[in-house]
Amino acid sequence: MGRRSAGFTLIELMVVVAIIAIIAAIAVPSFVSFISNYRATAAINDFLQGVTATRSEALKRGRKVLMVPNTSTGTPSTSGQWMYGWTVFVDNNNNQSFETTAPALPTVPDELIYQHGALPASITTAGAGGGEAFTDGTKTYVQFDGTGYPRLLSGAALSGGIVITDSTGVNANIAPNIRTLCLANIGRPRILTGTDANACTAG
């Protein structure tokens, strides 16, 4: 009596492959969207941490503390971009530039408080109303005074917002993940999902 050979038939293999393809088609976009959502959330939370550190140190010291973006080389500068990271420091000589050596007596070197590296390449940053976020004329920065209020270099109230967008795997079926941090002129930051320029007006 003949013995039936074990294994799969061609039709059975094709069915299995088709099932795997269907599962992959469903799972991959969801996984990509999850990664994108994680990156956007992590980036906006990191920015919030920087803002919070700036305000906390200003309150603790009773003096102005500055948070500025970095340049593409990682150098803190008011002409940098937030996508390259940011640096929080005490600007002891009040020139809005982070310096590790005192340029002249009686000033002392600036004091580094917190520094964040560049964001993932899939992330872009912008102001809630367009342009670079928290830009005052030609300078980009977030500054708190000794009472915990956000201030422009001129002393006027600072407010606005930053929009962080992650575009990992974006296509016709996958939308970018967007988070917005709004900073009120009383110093209270809050995070929104999506973007709304009206939500970041002064108040």
C-alpha atoms as a printed R data frame, in Angstrom:
    type eleno elety resid chain resno      x      y      z
1   ATOM     1    CA   MET     A     1  0.000  0.000  0.000
2   ATOM     2    CA   GLY     A     2  1.480  3.357 -1.008
3   ATOM     3    CA   ARG     A     3  2.431  5.942  1.650
4   ATOM     4    CA   ARG     A     4  1.087  9.479  1.213
5   ATOM     5    CA   SER     A     5  3.891 12.042  1.165
6   ATOM     6    CA   ALA     A     6  3.797 14.707  3.882
7   ATOM     7    CA   GLY     A     7  3.994 18.448  3.175
8   ATOM     8    CA   PHE     A     8  2.010 21.308  1.717
9   ATOM     9    CA   THR     A     9  0.465 21.466 -1.710
10  ATOM    10    CA   LEU     A    10  1.150 24.449 -3.949
11  ATOM    11    CA   ILE     A    11 -2.362 25.764 -3.325
12  ATOM    12    CA   GLU     A    12 -1.905 25.553  0.437
13  ATOM    13    CA   LEU     A    13  1.384 27.446  0.220
14  ATOM    14    CA   MET     A    14 -0.237 30.144 -1.911
15  ATOM    15    CA   VAL     A    15 -3.029 30.531  0.640
16  ATOM    16    CA   VAL     A    16 -0.502 30.896  3.484
17  ATOM    17    CA   VAL     A    17  1.508 33.474  1.526
18  ATOM    18    CA   ALA     A    18 -1.665 35.423  0.742
19  ATOM    19    CA   ILE     A    19 -2.658 35.453  4.416
20  ATOM    20    CA   ILE     A    20  0.801 36.672  5.444
21  ATOM    21    CA   ALA     A    21  0.645 39.411  2.811
22  ATOM    22    CA   ILE     A    22 -2.752 40.583  4.082
23  ATOM    23    CA   ILE     A    23 -1.568 40.635  7.701
24  ATOM    24    CA   ALA     A    24  1.559 42.565  6.704
25  ATOM    25    CA   ALA     A    25 -0.480 45.084  4.716
26  ATOM    26    CA   ILE     A    26 -2.552 45.762  7.817
27  ATOM    27    CA   ALA     A    27  0.206 45.623 10.436
28  ATOM    28    CA   VAL     A    28  3.023 47.579  8.758
29  ATOM    29    CA   PRO     A    29  1.142 50.904  8.402
30  ATOM    30    CA   SER     A    30 -0.041 50.621 12.000
31  ATOM    31    CA   PHE     A    31  3.504 49.969 13.194
32  ATOM    32    CA   VAL     A    32  4.897 52.868 11.163
33  ATOM    33    CA   SER     A    33  2.193 55.162 12.523
34  ATOM    34    CA   PHE     A    34  3.032 53.997 16.055
35  ATOM    35    CA   ILE     A    35  6.712 54.845 15.552
36  ATOM    36    CA   SER     A    36  5.820 58.257 14.123
37  ATOM    37    CA   ASN     A    37  3.449 58.973 16.998
38  ATOM    38    CA   TYR     A    38  6.139 57.995 19.499
39  ATOM    39    CA   ARG     A    39  8.745 60.267 17.876
40  ATOM    40    CA   ALA     A    40  6.424 63.281 17.770
41  ATOM    41    CA   THR     A    41  5.326 62.769 21.378
42  ATOM    42    CA   ALA     A    42  8.894 62.256 22.610
43  ATOM    43    CA   ALA     A    43 10.131 65.377 20.787
44  ATOM    44    CA   ILE     A    44  7.416 67.682 22.124
45  ATOM    45    CA   ASN     A    45  7.875 66.316 25.646
46  ATOM    46    CA   ASP     A    46 11.615 66.924 25.389
47  ATOM    47    CA   PHE     A    47 10.963 70.508 24.302
48  ATOM    48    CA   LEU     A    48  8.578 70.913 27.228
49  ATOM    49    CA   GLN     A    49 11.332 69.644 29.511
50  ATOM    50    CA   GLY     A    50 13.643 72.335 28.158
51  ATOM    51    CA   VAL     A    51 11.069 75.081 28.687
52  ATOM    52    CA   THR     A    52 10.310 73.793 32.185
53  ATOM    53    CA   ALA     A    53 14.004 73.678 33.083
54  ATOM    54    CA   THR     A    54 14.446 77.247 31.835
55  ATOM    55    CA   ARG     A    55 11.561 78.523 33.946
56  ATOM    56    CA   SER     A    56 12.538 76.522 37.041
57  ATOM    57    CA   GLU     A    57 16.121 77.761 36.967
58  ATOM    58    CA   ALA     A    58 14.991 81.358 36.439
59  ATOM    59    CA   LEU     A    59 12.713 81.103 39.480
60  ATOM    60    CA   LYS     A    60 15.386 79.395 41.580
61  ATOM    61    CA   ARG     A    61 18.048 81.950 40.721
62  ATOM    62    CA   GLY     A    62 15.772 84.988 40.628
63  ATOM    63    CA   ARG     A    63 17.252 86.046 37.291
64  ATOM    64    CA   LYS     A    64 16.845 85.596 33.550
65  ATOM    65    CA   VAL     A    65 17.628 82.211 32.017
66  ATOM    66    CA   LEU     A    66 17.777 81.597 28.272
67  ATOM    67    CA   MET     A    67 16.907 78.646 26.032
68  ATOM    68    CA   VAL     A    68 18.208 78.890 22.454
69  ATOM    69    CA   PRO     A    69 18.192 76.515 19.475
70  ATOM    70    CA   ASN     A    70 21.346 74.906 18.149
71  ATOM    71    CA   THR     A    71 22.890 75.246 14.719
72  ATOM    72    CA   SER     A    72 23.475 72.265 12.414
73  ATOM    73    CA   THR     A    73 26.894 71.839 14.057
74  ATOM    74    CA   GLY     A    74 25.334 71.679 17.538
75  ATOM    75    CA   THR     A    75 26.423 75.173 18.595
76  ATOM    76    CA   PRO     A    76 23.895 77.095 20.728
77  ATOM    77    CA   SER     A    77 22.807 80.211 18.850
78  ATOM    78    CA   THR     A    78 19.830 82.547 18.581
79  ATOM    79    CA   SER     A    79 20.207 82.090 14.827
80  ATOM    80    CA   GLY     A    80 19.881 78.287 15.078
81  ATOM    81    CA   GLN     A    81 16.878 76.041 14.493
82  ATOM    82    CA   TRP     A    82 15.003 73.981 17.069
83  ATOM    83    CA   MET     A    83 15.237 70.860 14.887
84  ATOM    84    CA   TYR     A    84 18.961 70.794 15.705
85  ATOM    85    CA   GLY     A    85 18.277 70.711 19.437
86  ATOM    86    CA   TRP     A    86 18.446 73.398 22.128
87  ATOM    87    CA   THR     A    87 20.524 74.648 25.021
88  ATOM    88    CA   VAL     A    88 19.461 76.183 28.326
89  ATOM    89    CA   PHE     A    89 21.999 78.420 30.061
90  ATOM    90    CA   VAL     A    90 22.525 81.400 32.338
91  ATOM    91    CA   ASP     A    91 23.649 84.264 30.110
92  ATOM    92    CA   ASN     A    92 26.009 85.945 32.558
93  ATOM    93    CA   ASN     A    93 27.254 88.636 30.163
94  ATOM    94    CA   ASN     A    94 23.775 89.184 28.677
95  ATOM    95    CA   ASN     A    95 24.817 88.817 25.025
96  ATOM    96    CA   GLN     A    96 22.469 85.902 24.156
97  ATOM    97    CA   SER     A    97 25.454 83.724 23.231
98  ATOM    98    CA   PHE     A    98 26.620 80.686 25.198
99  ATOM    99    CA   GLU     A    99 30.287 81.103 26.148
100 ATOM   100    CA   THR     A   100 32.402 78.859 28.326
101 ATOM   101    CA   THR     A   101 35.028 81.543 28.969
102 ATOM   102    CA   ALA     A   102 34.454 85.012 30.342
103 ATOM   103    CA   PRO     A   103 34.895 87.570 27.537
104 ATOM   104    CA   ALA     A   104 35.858 90.328 29.959
105 ATOM   105    CA   LEU     A   105 35.903 91.079 33.663
106 ATOM   106    CA   PRO     A   106 33.844 91.361 35.799
107 ATOM   107    CA   THR     A   107 31.587 88.927 33.918
108 ATOM   108    CA   VAL     A   108 31.941 85.186 34.440
109 ATOM   109    CA   PRO     A   109 31.508 82.284 31.983
110 ATOM   110    CA   ASP     A   110 27.950 81.332 31.093
111 ATOM   111    CA   GLU     A   111 26.540 78.407 33.037
112 ATOM   112    CA   LEU     A   112 25.186 75.416 31.113
113 ATOM   113    CA   ILE     A   113 21.978 74.000 32.589
114 ATOM   114    CA   TYR     A   114 20.551 71.657 29.994
115 ATOM   115    CA   GLN     A   115 21.328 70.641 26.423
116 ATOM   116    CA   HIS     A   116 19.365 68.521 23.936
117 ATOM   117    CA   GLY     A   117 20.727 67.048 20.722
118 ATOM   118    CA   ALA     A   118 19.224 67.172 17.242
119 ATOM   119    CA   LEU     A   119 15.788 65.693 16.621
120 ATOM   120    CA   PRO     A   120 15.327 62.695 14.265
121 ATOM   121    CA   ALA     A   121 15.604 63.499 10.552
122 ATOM   122    CA   SER     A   122 11.894 62.720 10.084
123 ATOM   123    CA   ILE     A   123 10.945 65.654 12.330
124 ATOM   124    CA   THR     A   124 10.502 69.300 11.362
125 ATOM   125    CA   THR     A   125  9.774 72.309 13.580
126 ATOM   126    CA   ALA     A   126  7.908 75.526 12.914
127 ATOM   127    CA   GLY     A   127  6.133 78.316 14.720
128 ATOM   128    CA   ALA     A   128  2.417 77.926 15.404
129 ATOM   129    CA   GLY     A   129  1.834 80.933 13.157
130 ATOM   130    CA   GLY     A   130  4.557 80.057 10.630
131 ATOM   131    CA   GLY     A   131  8.317 80.626 10.426
132 ATOM   132    CA   GLU     A   132 10.666 79.464 13.158
133 ATOM   133    CA   ALA     A   133  9.070 79.156 16.588
134 ATOM   134    CA   PHE     A   134  9.717 81.844 19.212
135 ATOM   135    CA   THR     A   135 11.530 84.223 16.876
136 ATOM   136    CA   ASP     A   136 11.922 87.841 17.940
137 ATOM   137    CA   GLY     A   137 13.138 89.832 14.969
138 ATOM   138    CA   THR     A   138 16.247 87.939 13.866
139 ATOM   139    CA   LYS     A   139 16.735 86.041 17.107
140 ATOM   140    CA   THR     A   140 15.132 82.748 18.166
141 ATOM   141    CA   TYR     A   141 14.920 81.946 21.865
142 ATOM   142    CA   VAL     A   142 12.768 81.316 24.938
143 ATOM   143    CA   GLN     A   143 13.621 83.411 27.981
144 ATOM   144    CA   PHE     A   144 12.165 83.532 31.490
145 ATOM   145    CA   ASP     A   145 12.788 86.273 34.010
146 ATOM   146    CA   GLY     A   146 13.381 85.792 37.729
147 ATOM   147    CA   THR     A   147  9.650 85.766 38.474
148 ATOM   148    CA   GLY     A   148  8.959 82.902 36.049
149 ATOM   149    CA   TYR     A   149  7.407 84.930 33.246
150 ATOM   150    CA   PRO     A   150  8.495 84.429 29.616
151 ATOM   151    CA   ARG     A   151 10.073 87.605 28.305
152 ATOM   152    CA   LEU     A   152 11.453 88.990 25.078
153 ATOM   153    CA   LEU     A   153 14.925 90.506 25.235
154 ATOM   154    CA   SER     A   154 13.188 93.880 25.240
155 ATOM   155    CA   GLY     A   155 11.365 92.945 28.445
156 ATOM   156    CA   ALA     A   156  7.954 92.604 26.793
157 ATOM   157    CA   ALA     A   157  5.868 89.454 27.308
158 ATOM   158    CA   LEU     A   158  6.801 86.423 25.213
159 ATOM   159    CA   SER     A   159  4.195 83.938 23.998
160 ATOM   160    CA   GLY     A   160  3.571 81.655 21.038
161 ATOM   161    CA   GLY     A   161  4.017 78.047 20.134
162 ATOM   162    CA   ILE     A   162  6.127 75.444 18.386
163 ATOM   163    CA   VAL     A   163  4.730 72.817 16.014
164 ATOM   164    CA   ILE     A   164  6.642 69.539 15.826
165 ATOM   165    CA   THR     A   165  5.794 67.273 12.885
166 ATOM   166    CA   ASP     A   166  7.021 63.729 12.347
167 ATOM   167    CA   SER     A   167  6.648 62.453  8.781
168 ATOM   168    CA   THR     A   168  7.849 58.858  9.212
169 ATOM   169    CA   GLY     A   169  6.314 56.721  6.455
170 ATOM   170    CA   VAL     A   170  3.908 59.456  5.351
171 ATOM   171    CA   ASN     A   171  1.928 58.539  2.232
172 ATOM   172    CA   ALA     A   172 -1.663 58.600  1.002
173 ATOM   173    CA   ASN     A   173 -2.702 56.312  3.868
174 ATOM   174    CA   ILE     A   174 -0.425 57.535  6.647
175 ATOM   175    CA   ALA     A   175 -0.744 61.110  7.903
176 ATOM   176    CA   PRO     A   176  2.055 62.949  9.707
177 ATOM   177    CA   ASN     A   177  1.961 63.092 13.489
178 ATOM   178    CA   ILE     A   178  1.798 66.656 14.790
179 ATOM   179    CA   ARG     A   179  2.203 68.059 18.292
180 ATOM   180    CA   THR     A   180  2.055 71.715 19.322
181 ATOM   181    CA   LEU     A   181  3.424 73.282 22.474
182 ATOM   182    CA   CYS     A   182  1.793 76.595 23.377
183 ATOM   183    CA   LEU     A   183  3.455 78.974 25.806
184 ATOM   184    CA   ALA     A   184  1.155 81.548 27.394
185 ATOM   185    CA   ASN     A   185  2.517 84.932 28.441
186 ATOM   186    CA   ILE     A   186  1.983 83.949 32.086
187 ATOM   187    CA   GLY     A   187  4.529 81.151 31.629
188 ATOM   188    CA   ARG     A   188  2.220 78.139 31.459
189 ATOM   189    CA   PRO     A   189  3.074 75.673 28.636
190 ATOM   190    CA   ARG     A   190  0.575 73.143 27.305
191 ATOM   191    CA   ILE     A   191  0.677 70.492 24.596
192 ATOM   192    CA   LEU     A   192 -1.925 69.949 21.873
193 ATOM   193    CA   THR     A   193 -2.342 67.133 19.370
194 ATOM   194    CA   GLY     A   194 -2.328 68.618 15.881
195 ATOM   195    CA   THR     A   195 -1.816 72.300 15.210
196 ATOM   196    CA   ASP     A   196 -3.940 75.355 15.847
197 ATOM   197    CA   ALA     A   197 -2.324 78.774 15.530
198 ATOM   198    CA   ASN     A   198 -5.272 80.386 17.332
199 ATOM   199    CA   ALA     A   199 -4.681 78.144 20.357
200 ATOM   200    CA   CYS     A   200 -1.238 79.707 20.877
201 ATOM   201    CA   THR     A   201 -2.236 83.357 20.961
202 ATOM   202    CA   ALA     A   202 -1.178 85.444 23.918
203 ATOM   203    CA   GLY     A   203 -3.117 84.857 27.105
